Each structure stands twice: as structure tokens, then as C-alpha cells.
Amino acid sequence: MQRRMAGFMAPRLADDDRKGKAPAGGEPNVAVITKTKPQTKRPNLYRVLILNDDYTPMEFVVHVIERFFSKDHEAATRIMLHVHHHGMGECGVYTYEVAETKVTQVMDFARKHQHPLQCVMEKK
């Protein structure tokens, strides 16, 4: 409690703030703490596809799928046959950067071995 004496304001006591009283001549100290949770959005996903051609050997395609997409021999053969019969086949679904890297790796590897194998990515 503050005491007033003829035009004189008594000094504030230490426990005045704890009781929620205003400091001499002003508003009470008020702090509002808000906690905001950032909204994170899942990244877009991209399908990595191998396209069929009439020149790349089936064994090479199986090798590429095993090497760059970490598929076992049976899964790689299944994907290769799907590519052969349907014109294209999905090797995996990845974020943009990973999909782009895989496409580049496959294309570079195919060119290095003189095969016209095509690998592309499309948004899922």
C-alpha cells in the first residue's frame, strides 16, 4: 500500500509488484507470453521413372535399379519388366532434391556406358 503525504509519494515497497500494484505513476508491468507453433508443410514428392528404349540391355537396366534405387535383384527385375511391357516404370518416390540427384546419377551412368537409357521425375 502506498502512503500519500501532502504532495509526497512514499517509495514503492519491494513486494508491491508481486501484489500486482502499479509502480508509482504508471501502469502495472504486464507481459504476455504467447507460444506459436510453426506450421510445417510436408515437402512435395516426385516419382522417378525409367523409360523404355529399344537399345539398352535388360541386364543393364536391372543393374541400374539395384545400384541407384537399392532394390534387390527380384524387385529390380520386376521393375525392368514393367518398363519393358508398359513403356515406363517407377523406381521410387522421393523429395525433389533426392529425385533430381537419382535422375542425374542414372543418366550419367547410362551415358558413361553408352546406353540411351532415359530417367525422368514427375510430381506425384
C-alpha positions as MATLAB code, in Angstrom:
seq = 'MQRRMAGFMAPRLADDDRKGKAPAGGEPNVAVITKTKPQTKRPNLYRVLILNDDYTPMEFVVHVIERFFSKDHEAATRIMLHVHHHGMGECGVYTYEVAETKVTQVMDFARKHQHPLQCVMEKK';
ca = [
       0.000    0.000    0.000;
       1.322    3.411   -0.864;
       1.161    6.289    1.538;
       0.459    9.821    0.419;
       1.630   12.766    2.337;
       0.986   16.365    1.308;
       2.233   16.154   -2.337;
       4.756   13.487   -1.482;
       4.599    9.888   -2.780;
       6.082    7.286   -0.497;
       8.707    4.990   -2.052;
       7.448    1.779   -3.554;
       7.948   -1.300   -1.459;
       9.614   -4.372   -2.932;
       6.533   -6.536   -2.649;
       4.218   -4.035   -4.434;
       4.957   -5.654   -7.855;
       4.236   -9.098   -6.545;
       0.818   -7.953   -5.388;
       0.050   -6.596   -8.871;
       0.115   -2.956   -7.831;
       1.199   -0.303  -10.249;
       4.597    1.296   -9.810;
       4.483    4.927   -8.804;
       2.839    6.993  -11.541;
       2.395    4.252  -14.174;
       0.712    1.124  -15.420;
       1.329   -2.300  -13.897;
       4.106   -4.314  -15.533;
       2.302   -6.704  -17.849;
       3.942   -9.347  -20.008;
       2.010  -11.529  -22.400;
       3.734  -14.719  -23.434;
       2.390  -16.432  -26.499;
       3.624  -19.707  -27.812;
       3.202  -20.159  -31.531;
       3.676  -23.496  -33.164;
       5.159  -23.162  -36.639;
       3.118  -24.801  -39.366;
       5.375  -27.129  -41.315;
       4.280  -28.384  -44.687;
       5.336  -31.765  -45.996;
       7.657  -31.475  -48.991;
       6.339  -32.335  -52.436;
       7.172  -35.836  -53.599;
       8.404  -36.870  -57.034;
       8.246  -40.216  -58.831;
      11.470  -41.306  -60.514;
      10.675  -43.172  -63.726;
      12.787  -45.174  -66.149;
      11.636  -45.057  -69.762;
      11.774  -47.960  -72.191;
      14.001  -47.902  -75.260;
      14.913  -50.500  -77.877;
      18.664  -50.430  -77.259;
      19.535  -50.604  -73.549;
      20.055  -54.225  -72.435;
      17.660  -55.545  -69.799;
      20.568  -56.619  -67.589;
      21.906  -53.063  -67.571;
      18.520  -51.682  -66.502;
      18.341  -54.241  -63.680;
      21.843  -53.244  -62.586;
      20.911  -49.535  -62.585;
      17.796  -50.163  -60.495;
      19.745  -52.260  -57.989;
      22.591  -49.761  -57.752;
      20.783  -46.417  -57.614;
      17.445  -47.380  -56.074;
      18.652  -50.030  -53.583;
      16.322  -52.738  -54.883;
      17.093  -56.426  -54.604;
      17.533  -58.427  -57.804;
      13.941  -59.690  -57.833;
      12.391  -56.243  -57.343;
      14.744  -54.714  -59.931;
      13.806  -57.404  -62.456;
      10.103  -56.799  -61.797;
      10.522  -53.042  -62.382;
      12.584  -53.652  -65.535;
       9.882  -55.961  -66.948;
       7.227  -53.363  -66.168;
       9.304  -50.781  -68.064;
       9.706  -53.234  -70.956;
       5.979  -54.023  -71.217;
       4.425  -50.657  -70.318;
       6.973  -48.140  -71.613;
       7.941  -46.783  -68.206;
       8.280  -47.886  -64.616;
       8.531  -46.235  -61.224;
      11.760  -46.842  -59.335;
      10.911  -44.809  -56.248;
       9.281  -41.721  -54.753;
      11.494  -39.036  -53.228;
      11.699  -35.376  -52.288;
      12.723  -33.033  -55.101;
      16.447  -32.910  -54.316;
      16.794  -36.673  -53.888;
      14.776  -37.413  -57.042;
      16.827  -34.924  -59.047;
      20.067  -36.495  -57.807;
      18.906  -40.006  -58.702;
      17.859  -38.942  -62.218;
      21.244  -37.286  -62.766;
      23.142  -40.305  -61.448;
      21.227  -42.737  -63.675;
      21.583  -40.557  -66.778;
      25.324  -40.026  -66.200;
      25.891  -43.735  -65.583;
      23.957  -44.699  -68.740;
      25.895  -42.182  -70.875;
      29.187  -43.386  -69.409;
      28.283  -46.909  -70.561;
      26.995  -45.634  -73.917;
      23.339  -46.530  -73.396;
      20.416  -44.260  -74.335;
      18.513  -45.078  -71.128;
      16.223  -42.254  -70.037;
      15.296  -41.474  -66.459;
      12.840  -38.699  -65.528;
      10.993  -37.401  -62.498;
       7.415  -36.222  -62.208;
       5.491  -34.622  -59.375;
       3.310  -37.081  -57.539;
];
